[in-house]
Amino acid sequence: MGKIEEASKRKARKGEIQKLVLETVKLVGILSIGLVAPNVIKAMNKLGLISNKRQSEIVGSSASRLAKKGLLRFNGKYYELTDEGEKRLRKLELQGYRLVRPGKWDKKWRVIIFDIPEKKKKIRDQIRSLFVSAGFFRLQDSVWVYPYDCEDIVGLLKTDFGIGKDLLYMIVDEIENDKHLRREFNLL
């Protein structure tokens, strides 16, 4: 394996460990390295993220780095999730978000339209990327279509990115010439 590939793999593993630590703190409320770390370590070991030899050291240093970034707060006994850490964790969760498709389509289209200002270009690009990864179909630049209920993810986007008034969610009975959409989502 080349140096670039190895560095990329290390960086991805580091991000997964940090996400797992943040998720643990969110679930438990706090992270006491002595009490919670064994569970975190078992999960990381099952995922193949860390080796057995340096587990507690890696979790501890990861939590310490997250505290330096302002995502966790150490009060002398345990780590707590900060508001910034909560936001970061939500964004990490959204990146890997998968929508569950029900068994039967209700024959209604979900149309998402957004008009996000240029000063929020980074947010706009993140939303587009999320829509692509979640399986939405791009009808036009800022118009996306999905055949199933996705109101929850849209609500999360509105609150997490602060774009409530810039994004509209519609449930539409018909879209003109929707045969290509039905084909795209295997609904024929």
C-alpha positions in Angstrom: 0.0 0.0 0.0 1.3 3.4 -0.9 2.0 6.3 1.4 -1.0 8.3 0.3 -3.4 5.3 0.6 -2.1 4.6 4.1 -2.4 8.2 5.2 -6.0 8.3 3.8 -6.9 5.1 5.7 -5.4 6.4 8.9 -7.3 9.7 8.6 -10.6 7.8 8.0 -10.0 5.5 11.0 -9.3 8.6 13.2 -12.5 10.2 12.1 -14.5 7.0 12.9 -12.9 6.8 16.3 -13.8 10.4 17.1 -17.4 9.9 15.9 -17.7 6.8 18.1 -16.4 8.7 21.1 -18.8 11.6 20.4 -21.7 9.2 20.0 -20.8 7.4 23.2 -20.7 10.7 25.1 -24.1 11.6 23.6 -25.7 8.3 24.5 -24.3 8.1 28.0 -24.3 11.8 28.7 -20.7 11.7 29.9 -17.5 9.8 29.1 -15.6 8.5 32.0 -12.7 6.8 30.5 -12.6 4.2 33.3 -16.3 3.3 33.1 -17.4 3.7 29.5 -14.2 3.2 27.6 -14.4 -0.7 27.8 -17.7 -0.5 25.9 -16.3 2.0 23.4 -13.2 -0.1 23.0 -15.2 -3.3 22.3 -17.2 -1.5 19.6 -14.0 -0.1 18.0 -12.4 -3.5 18.2 -15.4 -5.2 16.5 -15.3 -2.6 13.7 -11.5 -3.2 13.3 -10.7 0.4 14.1 -8.0 -0.2 16.8 -5.8 -3.0 17.9 -6.0 -4.6 21.3 -2.7 -3.3 22.6 -3.3 0.4 22.6 -7.1 0.6 23.0 -7.4 2.8 26.1 -4.5 5.0 25.0 -6.2 5.7 21.7 -9.6 6.4 23.2 -8.0 8.7 25.8 -6.0 10.6 23.2 -9.0 10.9 20.9 -11.2 12.3 23.7 -8.4 14.7 24.6 -8.1 15.9 21.0 -11.9 16.4 20.8 -11.7 18.5 24.0 -9.0 20.7 22.5 -11.2 21.2 19.5 -14.0 22.3 21.8 -16.2 19.3 21.0 -15.9 17.8 24.5 -15.4 19.4 27.9 -13.4 17.7 30.7 -14.5 18.6 34.2 -11.8 16.8 36.1 -13.7 13.5 36.3 -15.3 12.9 32.9 -15.9 14.3 29.4 -19.2 16.0 28.4 -20.4 16.9 25.0 -20.4 20.6 24.3 -23.0 22.4 22.1 -20.3 22.5 19.3 -19.7 18.8 19.8 -23.4 18.1 19.5 -23.5 20.1 16.2 -20.5 18.3 14.9 -21.9 14.9 15.8 -25.2 15.7 14.0 -23.3 16.6 10.9 -21.3 13.4 11.1 -24.5 11.4 11.5 -26.2 13.2 8.6 -23.3 12.3 6.3 -24.0 8.6 6.7 -27.7 8.9 6.9 -29.8 6.4 4.9 -33.5 6.8 4.3 -35.6 3.7 4.9 -37.8 2.8 2.0 -41.2 1.4 2.9 -42.5 -1.7 1.2 -45.1 0.2 -0.8 -45.0 3.6 -2.5 -47.9 5.9 -1.6 -47.8 7.5 -5.2 -46.8 10.9 -3.8 -43.5 12.7 -4.6 -41.6 14.6 -2.0 -40.1 17.7 -3.6 -37.4 19.7 -1.8 -36.7 23.2 -3.1 -34.0 25.4 -1.6 -32.7 28.9 -2.3 -29.6 29.2 -0.1 -27.7 32.5 -0.4 -24.2 32.7 -1.8 -22.8 33.6 1.6 -23.8 30.1 2.8 -22.4 28.3 -0.3 -20.6 25.7 1.9 -23.9 24.7 3.5 -25.6 24.5 0.1 -22.9 22.2 -1.2 -23.1 20.0 1.9 -26.9 19.7 1.4 -26.5 18.7 -2.2 -23.9 16.1 -1.2 -26.2 14.7 1.4 -29.1 14.5 -1.0 -27.0 12.6 -3.5 -25.8 10.1 -0.9 -29.3 9.6 0.4 -30.6 8.7 -3.1 -32.6 11.9 -4.0 -33.0 12.7 -7.7 -31.9 16.2 -8.8 -34.7 17.6 -11.0 -33.0 21.0 -11.3 -30.0 22.7 -9.5 -32.0 23.4 -6.3 -35.0 21.1 -6.8 -34.7 17.5 -5.5 -37.3 14.7 -5.7 -37.8 11.6 -3.5 -40.7 9.2 -3.6 -40.9 8.4 0.1 -41.4 10.3 3.4 -38.2 12.2 4.2 -39.6 15.0 6.4 -37.4 14.0 9.4 -34.2 14.5 7.5 -35.4 17.8 6.0 -36.3 19.0 9.5 -32.9 18.1 10.8 -31.2 20.0 7.9 -33.3 23.1 8.6 -32.4 23.2 12.3 -28.8 22.0 12.1 -27.8 24.2 9.2 -30.0 27.2 10.2 -31.8 27.3 6.8 -35.4 27.0 7.9 -36.8 29.6 5.6 -34.5 28.8 2.7 -35.7 25.2 2.2 -39.2 24.0 1.4 -40.6 20.5 1.7 -43.6 19.6 -0.5 -45.7 16.5 -1.0 -46.9 16.4 -4.6 -49.5 14.1 -6.1 -48.2 14.4 -9.7 -45.2 15.6 -11.6 -45.5 16.0 -15.3 -43.8 13.3 -17.3 -42.7 11.4 -14.2 -41.9 8.2 -16.1 -38.1 8.9 -15.9 -38.5 9.4 -12.1 -40.5 6.2 -11.7 -37.7 4.4 -13.6 -35.0 6.0 -11.5 -36.6 4.8 -8.3 -37.8 1.4 -9.7 -41.4 2.3 -9.3 -42.8 1.1 -12.7 
